Amino acid sequence: MTLLNKDTIFLNQNFSTQEEIFSFIAKVAIDLNIADSREDVYKDLINRENQGTTGMMDGFAIPHASNNSIINPSIIIIKNNIGIEWNAMDGQAIDFIICLLIPSDQKSTTHLKILKDISKMLMHKDIRVNLHNSQNKEDILDILNIRY
């Protein structure tokens, strides 16, 4: 199963709010046949964020949604040109978003495994620095090397 590919990586974006990012992710989910309800994906991302921040440290956020409208598990990456307020754990603005979209029936398996793996990767400073410095989609794919 390929969760991440060049089509789900978006570089040099210019969003200024979480809501804009979540709306974009929901649109991409429809456009790439990841989900069949833009509204459900958007609402789930917002609801999850309202439960507690997905903003990590050093400019990274890992928002995630899992619902019945998501039909193909996927990771969407957005590298934003500016940092935006995200209520991150370290108080820093977020400019690198790794979004997980997982079907409901995989919430306790695929979802938790991917979330754990990405969180562990982001604990390593060299990975965070390399992701921030990445200039193209291939670099990001090579760094994350996510294969399930």
C-alpha angles and dihedrals in degrees: 000000000000111000098170129041139148091276092062097050119089119187132188095022123166107210120149103191141038089241092058090050093047091048090051092049091050091050092048090049089059095041093051096042092246092127139010099216120056091187094053093051092048093047093047092051091050093045092050091049090050089057090059138321121286088198108117125180137302096022099311129126129181107198114178142187132192121183144128094269091064107089103169121042109235146163118223118196125199122186106194123203092222133038116249132201110266105154087247122188092252095040093244125134117259123238103155117063124187106186123192119206112187132172113247093245090060097046096108095040119028094022096053094042094051093044090051093046094049092045090052092049092051090055087074113085093208091058092049091049093046092050092049090048095046113122101188143027094256091059091053092047091050094048096047096035091184111180124163 
